[in-house]
Amino acid sequence: MDIKPLGRRVLVEKVEIEEEEVTEGGIVLPESAKEEDNYVKAEVLATGTDEKIEVEVGDQVILSSFSGTEIEMNDRELKIVKDNNILAKIE
């Protein structure tokens, strides 16, 4: 089953940022100990039917972590967001 967003919506999948954080004392901080970011790095999987959408499939984007609707499909956690909730495109 494929998902095709409608209108000015975009289907994205969160991209894990694999940055290891080490304190000055040399302690490696696990992901659970870090502050939760207010943004998410994601990859665009599909775009809606509106011609004004400024991103394309495969683009890496930054969006608010609290925006959109989360769905699970084929053991993947996806999110459908409005295009105006996309904060930036990573080039």
ABEGO torsion letter per residue (X at the ends): XBBBBBEABBBBBBBBBBBBBBBAAGBBBBAAABBBBABBBBBBABBBABAABABBBGBBBBBBAABEBBBBBGGBBBBBBBAAABABBBX
